[in-house]
Amino acid sequence: METTSEFKEAIFKVSAIGFESYEKVVNSSQKDLGTIILEEEINTLNEVTVRAARPEITIFEDKTVVNVESSTMAEGSNALQVIGRSPGVFIDNDNRIQLNGKSGVLVMIDDKQTYMSPEDLASYLTGMPADNIKSIEVIANPSAKYDAEGAGGVINIRLKKNNLNGTHGSMQIGGGYNGLPNSLANASLNHKSGKWRSSLNLNYNNQGNLINLQTQRNFSSPEGNSSLDQEANTKRIQESMFATASLDYDINDKHSVGGNLQLNNLNQRDEVDAMADIQISGQQNNDYLKTSNEGNQVTDRVFANIHYIGLLDTIGSKLTADLDYSIMGANNQNQLSNLYTTGIDGIISSNVLDMNNDMYYSIMTTKADLFLPLQNGSRIETGIKGSWVKSQNDLTIDRTFGDENIEPITYLNNFRYDENVWAAYVNYGGSLSKKVNLQAGLRAEHTSLTGRQLVTGEVNSSKYLDWFPSVFIGQKVNDNYQINYNINRRLTRPNYRFLNPAVFYLDDLTQEQGNPNLTPMYAHTAEVTQVWQNAYQFTLGYTYTTDIFQVIALQDDATRVTTLQIKNLDNMHNFSARLMVPVEITPWWSTNNMFQAYYNAFNSQIGDDLLENSAFSVMARTQHNITLPGNFKLEFMGMYVGPQVQGAFRFGGFAYMDAGISKSWKNDKFNLALTGRDLFRSQKLRGEMQFANVDTRFSQYFGQQGVNFTFRYRFSKGQTFSVSQRSGSIEERSRLD
């Protein structure tokens, strides 16, 4: 520091909240005061009361952030449930995530891919307590620095982290009932001392669901028409244990290293009882198929990460590096019993399928990212990444017949899959003028994959290089009004499970089969977003997707066997409009409201048949947060999902409501919450497929209706910072992190 005028003596003073003040007597002859280091204040501030409440939803230029840790309904929930309540998100009947009416959504955790199939991801998120989550970032159009994977957009889950000195933690227990008893328990411990930061989280969750599925199928053949009416009831219990640990060390004020470890165990038990009534033209009595399926799947997953963060200079240049390694092993055992009774002579035939499916994958990824500030506030971001995926899937099916004269049959499937992806990107951000900002980037990804079916010797392999540009322009019209323009290109690669040609039996007349001929799907998106007062948002968007993945039902009218298979459809057009309106009704009652309208059109040639399926749909969501006297907090959410189409399927609309109330005391040290989900038992999914020779209708309810309670205790020793929440102005709330 240099002085600019002559003086005899002066007192130079530096102060900051949380640090001891620095004072020094200086004179005009001292031109340089050197490096000044402030010592951390020992007797720090114990409590700060902020007269505002964090909004449940916050809008940023490039993403929408859902604040989970301030939500009453997050108490006792799991990660999949809170994702499903995020703006524009819809969870379909197979627990696959859609965003703004589009499939192929990439789910990340702390900016890291999970590399899981939709089935594994749904189970994993079901076992993750919402209490571990800080926020959910909904990114409809990611920039080039994100992986190109995820044609439908990105959902990034931010886990809680500790940045306060001392020891802090919490313990939570809870339970509920939705036709089956549910229970949960979790504990977290965080410690920060000097240059060290550590955390430990342990979670247990036991969740049950009673699932009802009703299906009607119609068949036409030269021998005559027939129909099948089937009702299946599933008792599903998922018991999961989830543990995370992290350790970080600040080498100095510019460099830090750390690592974290995640362990997950899931035990899912299914008991399925189904009865099918088969009406055959010209036959007086019906045929019947009675099915029971007992399944048990045990999944173990380990994820490890080491990372480095370095500040390279005083202007903000930053280098980050990560090395990730994860392994997953799963064993799925099913015993499927089929009892078939003919209506002609009453002859009973039976068979039992014993299915054993062993799955394993290992994934290693490494990446490095460099952030370089330039003059006039502009910046360049660049990085490289490599990922190596190896998986194997071994399926054995033994079919034993009730007639002792028929020899047992054994089916084998041994599938191996290897995938390597190298990626590099460069991203530029800066100002074109005082009111126009530009962010433009280009990402290149080279993919090499091989799938091998060891039983038949079939090999499918491919290599391809793709380019993924992205452009974002922000125009600040005035202090209260901004327009954002965004275009990008993304892809979704087929999961290795989809590529496995194995046949998996649901009953004697229903089966699933993989498709080794799947190719990646590509999405080209353009959006215009208008933002008023940094709170109100209106978005218009268009996405053109080629080779889109969709489930198609293939039907054999003679045998009445239906095979479900994922295929590449030629293209899909998606037009969307989304409106986000936060409203403060009173100082203690605030709402976030979302209305979305979209049009989906699917077109594809499938064999000899041309698929043309389109529909206009709407989605509306309103969330209300009410602060009551005595530290009570009430929250309720209503959602409507209109009729829509996906591939060859058409789905009906439905509406539902969730609500929760919580009471905290002792400066939020204790909290008791009661939540109710699907209060009117209306979250029922109905659909149909009428394409080619397929005429199928179904209705499914997942048993969401239920009530849960949780009790949480927080403790701390050392530096604390608590927020006494009360609703306030939107502008003030938006500043709270």
N, C-alpha and C positions, 0 to 999 in steps of 0.2 A: 504494500500500500504506500502511495506517495502523497505528501502534503502539497497543497497548492498556494499557501499563504504563510507569512511569517507570524509566529506567536511565541510567547515565552514558555508556557506550560498549558497542557490540557489533559483532561481525563478521557481516555478512549475506553468505551464500554460496549460489550457484546452480550446479548441475552437471548435465550430461546426457551420455550416451554419444555420442561422436563430436564433441563440442564442447568448447572451452576453458572452464575453470571461471571463474566471475565472483565476485569478492570485493569488499566495500566496508565500510569502518568507518562505522557510523551511530550516532546518539544519539537520545534520546527526543524531541528537538525536531523531528526530521525526520519529517513526516507523510506525504510522498509521495516515493517513490524514482524516479518516472518510468518510462519504457519501458526495459526491459533487453533488450539484444540479445546473444546468445551467438555468438561467432566459431567458425567451423568448425575443428575440430582438424586440423592438417596431418598429423601422425604418427598416423594412425588405425589401428584394429585390423586386422591383416592376415588373420587366420583365426579362425573360431569353429567348434568341432566340436560339433554337436548330436547327442546320443545318441538319435536317433530317425529314422524314415523317414517321409516324407510318404505318407499313404495314397493309393492310386490312386483311391479314391472317397470323397468327403466329403458328408455329408448336412446340408443346411440346411433351415430352415423352409419355404422356398418353392421350392427347387430342389435338384438333385443335381449335384455338380461332379466331373468326371472329370479328375484331374491327369495331363496328357499328358507334361509335360517330365521327369517322374521315371520314366516307363515304359520298360523295355528294348525292348518290342515296338514302340514308336513309332519307334525308330531305323530309318530306311529306309522307313517307311510313308508313306502319303498321308493327307490329311484325311478322305476318305470311308471309308477302312479303319478309322481310330480311332473315327469316329462310329459305325460299325457294331458296335463292341465296347462301346458305352456301354449302361448299364442301360435295358432296355425298348425298345431300338432294333433294328429289323430292316430290312435293305436287300433289297428284292424283286428279281425277275429283270430289271426295267427300271431298276434303280438308283434307284428311288424310296424315300424314307425313311418308315418307319412308326414310331410311338411308342405303346407300350402297345396294339398291335393296331389303331391308328387312322392313317389317311392324312391328308394335308393339313397336314404339318409345315412350319413356317416356319424356315428356316435363316438366322441372322444372323451377322455378323462384327463383333465389337466393338460390339454393340448397333445395327448398321446392317443394313437389308435388302439382299439381293443383287438382287432383282427379276429373277431368272432362271427360265426354264422348268426342269422337272425334268431334261431332257436336258442343257441348258447347265450347270446347277448340278452335275450328276454329273461332267461333264468338267472343270469348274473345280476342284472339290474333289479330283479325281484328280490334278490338276497341282499342288496345294498340298502342300508337304512338311510332315509332322507335326512336324518340328523347328522350324517357325515358330510352333507352337501352344503356349500356356501351359496352357490348360485348356478343357474343353467343359462348358457349363452346360446341363443337361437340365431344362427348365421345363415341366412337364405342364399347369399352370394359371397362366398369366401374369396379372399385375394389369393395371389399366386404363392404366397408364403405357406398357405395350407396345402396339404396333400390334395392332389386332383381327385382322389377317391371321394365318392359321395355326390352322385349326380343330382340328388334331391336337396342338397344342402348339408350343413354341419350342425350338430348339437354337441356343445362342449360342456361337460360337467366339471365345475370347479369345486374341489374338496376344500374343507376348512383348513386353515393354517394358523399357526401361532406366531405372533411377532412381538409379544410382550415379555419383559423380563419377569422371572419368577416361575412359579409352578401353578398351572391352571388345569382344571379338568372338569369332568361331569360324569354322572352316572344316570342311567335311565332304565326304567322297567315299564312294561305295559302289557296289555292283553286286549282281546276283543272277541267278537262272535259274529259270524256271517253264515250261520248254519253249521259251522265247525268252529271249535275254539282256536284262537290264535294267541301267540305270545311273543314277546321280544325283550331283550336285555342288551344294553351296550354301555361301554365305559370308555372314556378318553382321558389321556394324560399328556399335557404339554409342558415342556420345561425349556427355559431360555436363561442362560447365564453367560455373560460376556460374549465370547465368540461362538458359543455352542447353542444350537437349537435342536430339540428332539421332540418327538411325539409318538404316541402309541394309542391305537384304537382297537377295541375288541367288540365284536357284535355277534349276537345270536338272534335268529329269527325263525319262528315256526308259523307258517301260514297255510291255511287250508282253504280250498274252494270247492264248491259243488257246481259242476258245469252241466248244463242241459243242452243237447243238440237234437233238433228234429229235422229230418231230411225227407224230401219227396223226390223221386226220380221216375221219369216216364221213358219207356222203351218202345221202339217200333221195329218190327222185323216181318219178313214174309210169312212166318209162322203165326203171327198175330201180335197184338199190342199187350204190354204188361206194365205194371207200375210197382214201385217199392216205397213203402212208408216205414221209416225207421226212427226210433227214439233211442238215444244213447245218454246215459247218465254217468258222469265221471266224478269220482271222489279223488281229489288231488291234494297231497300234502307235501309242501316244500320246507325242508329244514336246512337252514344255511348257517354257516359260521364264516365270518369275514374279519380279517385282522390286517392292520396296516401299521407300519413303523417307519419313521424317517429320522435322519440325522444330518445336520448341516453344520459346516464349520467355516467361519469367516477368517481366511488367512490374513487379510488386512482389510482396510477400508475399500479396496478395489477388487479383491479376488475372493471367491468362496467356492467350496466344493461340498458335495453332499450325496446322499443316496436314500432310496426308500424301497420298501419291500411290502408286497401285498400277498396275502394268502387267503384262498377262498375254497370252501368245501360246501357242496350242495348235494343233498340227498332228496330226490323227488320220487314219490310213490304214487302210482295211479291205479285206481280200481275202476274199470269200465264195464258196465252192463248195458247191453243193447239188444233190442228186439226189432226185427224187420218183418213186416207183413207184405207178402208179395202176391199181387193180384195178377192172374194170367188169363188172357182172353180165351173164352170157351171152356175154362176149367171151373167147376162148381165150387170147390174148396180151395182156399189159398195155401200157398207155401209159406213156411216160417223159417227164419234164420235167427237163432239165439246165439249171442256172442258174449263172451266174458274175456277181459284182457287185464291181466295183472302185470304191472311194470314197475321196475325199480331202476333209477338212474343215479349213479354216484359220479360226481364231477369234482376234480381237484385242479386248482389253477394256482400257479406261482408266477408273480411278476416282480422283477428286480430292475432298478434303475440307479445309475450313477451319473452325476451331472457336474458341470463346471460353469460358473458365471464370472466374467472378468470385465472390468471397466478399463479400457485401454488408454484413455486420456482424460483431460478435464472437460472436454466439450460433449461427452456423452457417448463416445464410441464403445460398443459392447460386443463381446464374443460369448456365445453360449455353446455348449457341447453336451450331448446326451448319448448314453449307451444303455439300451433296454434289452432285456431278455425275459421271455415268458414261455412257460410250458403249460399244457393242459392235458389231462388224461381223463377219459370218461368211459364208464362201463354201463351199458344199457341192456337190461335183461327183461324180456317180455315173454309171458306165456299166454297165447291166444287160443281159446277154445271155441270151436264152431260146432253148433248142433243144427242140422238142417232137416226139416220135416216136409215131405211132399204132400200136396193136397189130393193127389190122385189116389194113391194107395196107402198114405200114411207112413211110408217107409222112412225110417230115421237113419241118417248117416252123420258121422262125426269125425272130426280131426282136431289135432292139437299141434300148434306151431310153437316150438321153443326157439326164441330168437335171442342171440347174444351178439351185441355190437360193441366192439372195442375201438375207441377213437383216441388219437394222440396227435398233438401238434407242438412244434417248437418254433419260436419266432425270435429273431435277433434283429434289432434296428440300431443304426448309428446315424447321428446327424450333427451338423455344426451350422450355426447361424451367426451372421455378422451384421451389426447395425452401425451405420456410418452417418453421423450428422454432417450436413453440408451448410454452406452459407445461406442466409436468408430463410432459415428454418426448414429447408428441404432435407431429404434424407435418402439413403440407399440401403436396402436390406437385401442380403444375398445369402445363399446357403446350399448345402448338399445333404443328401440322405441316401442311405442304402438299407434295404430290408431283405431278409432271407426267411422264407417260410417253408417248413417241411411238415407234412402231415401224413397220417396213415389211418385207414378205416377198414377194419376186418369184421365182416358180418357172416355169421353162421346161422342157418335156419334148418331145424330138423322138424319135418312134418310127419306125424304119426297118425295113422288112420284107425278108426274104431273097428273096422273090419280086419280081423287078424290075418286074413288072406292077402292083404295088400301090404307090400313091403314099405317100410319108412323111406322117405326121400330126404336127402340133405342138399341144401343150396349153400354155395360158398361165394363170397365176394371179398376180394383183397385189393384195396385201392390205395395208390400212393400218389401224392401230389407235391410238387416242388414249385415255388414261385420266388423269383428274385426281381426286385425293382430298384433301379438307380434313378435318382431325381436331383435336379438342380434348378434353382430359381433366382431371379433378380427382380426386385421391386423398387420403384422410385416413387417418392412422395414429395410434393412441393406445391408452391403457389404459382398459378399462372397470372394472377392479379391480386389486388387487395380483397376481392370477393370470390375468387374462384380457386379451389384447390384441386390438384390432380394426384391420383395414385394409379400407376400403371405397372403391370408386371407380366412376366412370362415364365412359365414353368415347363420343363421338359422331363418326361419320365420314360425310361426304357424298361419294358417288362419282358421277362422270359419265364415261361411256365411249361410244365410237363405233367400230364396225368397218365398214370399207368394202371391198367387193370391186369393184375398178375394171373388171374384164373384163365382169362381168354388170351392174354398177351397183347391186348389192344393198347396202343399208345397214342395220345393226343398231345401235341406240343405246338407252341407258337411263340414268336418274338415280334415285338412291335415298339416303335418309338412314336410318342405322341407329344404334341405341343398344346399348352393350355394358357391362353392369354386372358388377362383380366384388366379392366379399365374402370376406375371410379372417379367421378367428377362431382365435387361439392360446390354448389353456388349459393353464397350467402346473399340473399336479396336485401335483407335488413336484419336488425338485431333479433327479430322475432320470427323470421321466415327464411327457410333454407330449402333448396331443391338438390337432391342427390341423384346422380345417374350412374348405373352400374351394368356392365356386360361381362360375361365370362363363359368359359367352356370347361366342363368337368366330365368325369366318367365314373362308372361303377363296374368293378370286375366281378365275375361270377365267383361266389364262394366255392371252396373246394367240395363242400357237401353237395352243392347243386350239380357239380360235374361228375359225381360218382354215379354210374349207371345202375346201382343196386336197386332192387325192389324191396320195399318195406310194407308189410301187410298190416292194414288196420282192421280188416275182417275178411271173410271169404269173397266179398263183392267189392271191396274198396282197398286200393293200394296206392302207394307213392313211389315214384321212380325218378332217379336223377337223369340229367341230360349232359353227356360229355361234349355235345356240340355247341354249348352256350358260348357266346362271344360277349365282350364288354358292351355296355350301353353308354351312350354319350348324350350329354345335355348341353344345350346352348341357350343361355338365359340373358334377358335384358329387363331391367327394372328402372322405374322412375319413382322416387319417394319425395314427398313434400312433408316438411316438419315445421310445425308452428309452436313457438314458445318452448322449444326443446322438449315437448311433451306429446303433442298431438301429431299423428302420423297417418298419411294416406299414401298407399303404394299401388302402382299399376305395374304388372309384370307379364312377360310372355316367355315360355320355355318350349323349345322344340327338342324332343328326345328321340333318338334312333336306337333300334335294337333293344327296346325296353324289356326288362324281365317282368313276366306275369305268369301266374298259375293258370293253366288250361286243363280242363277236364276232358279226358279221352274216354269214350264210352263204347263198349262192345255190346250191341243190342242182343246178340244171340246168347251170350253167356251172362249178360247183365253185370259185367265187371266194369267198374269205373276206375281209371288211373289218373291220378293228379300228377302233373309234371310242369316244371318251369320251362318256358320257352321264350325266345326272342321275338317280340312283335316288331313289325316294321317301324312304326313311329307313333308318337303321341304329341298332340298339341295341348298346351295348358295356358289359358288366359286367366289372370287373377287380379282381384282388387281387394285391398285390405285397409281397414280403418281402425286406428287405435285412439281411444278417447279416454283419458283419465279425468275423472270429475270429482271435485271436492264438494260434497253436499253440505257438510258442516265442518268446523274445525276438528271434530272427533269422528267423522264418517267420510271415508274416501273410497272411491271405486276406480277400477280399471276395466275398460270395456273394449272388446274386439269384435269387429264384424268383417267377415270375409266372404266374397263371392268369387267363384271360379268355374271355368268351363274346361272339361277334359274331353278330348276326342282321340280314340284309339283306332288305328287302321293297320291291317295286316292281312297278308295272304297266308292261310294256314292250310296246307294241302290243296284240296280242290275248292276250299271255301274262303270267301272274303269276309273278314271281320271288320265291321264298322259300328262302333259303339261310342256314344257321346252323351253327355248330360251337363246341365247347368246345376250347380250346387251352392249352398250357402252354409256358413259356419258362424255361430255367434257365441260369445263368452262374456259373462259379466262377473267380476270379482269384487266383493264388498268387505272392507276392513273397518270395524267399529271399535273404538276404544271406549270402554264403560268405566264408571267409577269403581274404585276399589281394586284397580289393576286387573280388571277383567277385560278380555279381548274377544270379540266375536268376529267370525269370518264365515262367509258363505259364498258359494260359486255355483252358477247355473250355466249349462252349456247345451247348445243345440247343434246337431250335425245333420244337415239335410241329405236327401237322396243323392247318391253319387255312383260313378262307374269306375271300375278298375279292370282293365283288360276286357275279358268277355263277361265279367260279372257286373250285375247291377245291385246296389245295396239301398235299402230303405233308410229313412231318417229316424232319428231318435233324440230324446232330450233327457237330461238328468241333473240332479242337484246334490252337492256335497255341502256340509256345514260343520263348523267346529267352534268350540268355546274353550278359553284357557284362563287360568288364574295364576298370577305370579305374586310372590311376596319376598320380603327381605332383599330388596334391590335385585330381583330376578334370580336370586340364588335358588329358589324353589319354584317349580312350575307344574301345574296339573292341567291336563288337556283332555277334552272329550270330543271325538270327531265321529261324524256319521257320513257314510258314503252311499250314493245312489239311493237317496231317501225314499223314493217312490218306486223303486225296483223297475225303472224304465230304460235302463241302459242295455237294451236287447238289440242284437244285430240280426237283421233279416236280409236275405239276398237271394238272387236267382241267376242262373246262366241258361240262356236259350240261344244256342249257336250250333250250327251243323246238325248233328243228330242228338245233341245234348239238350235235355229239358229237365233242369234240376232247380229245386227251391229248398231253402234251409232257414232255420231260425235258431239262434244260439244265445244263451245267457251264461256269463262267466261267474255268477255268484258274487257280484261286487257289493251288493247291499249288505251293510254291516255296521257295527259300532265298535270303536276302539277307545281305550283310555291309555294315557301315559303319565308317568310321574318322573320329573327330572330334577336332579340336584347338581348345582354347580359350586365349585370351590376354587379358591385361589389363595396364593401366598406370594406376595411380592407386588410388583407393579400391576395395577388394575385400571381399567377404563370401562365404565358401565354406561349404558344409554337407557334412560327412562323414557320409554316410547309413548308418544302421543301424537295424534295426527296434526299436521301443520300444512303450510302451503306447499304446492307442488314444486316450486322453485327451490325451496329450502330442502325438501326431501331428496331432490335429485342430486344434491351435493354430498349426501351421506353415502359412504361406501359400505 
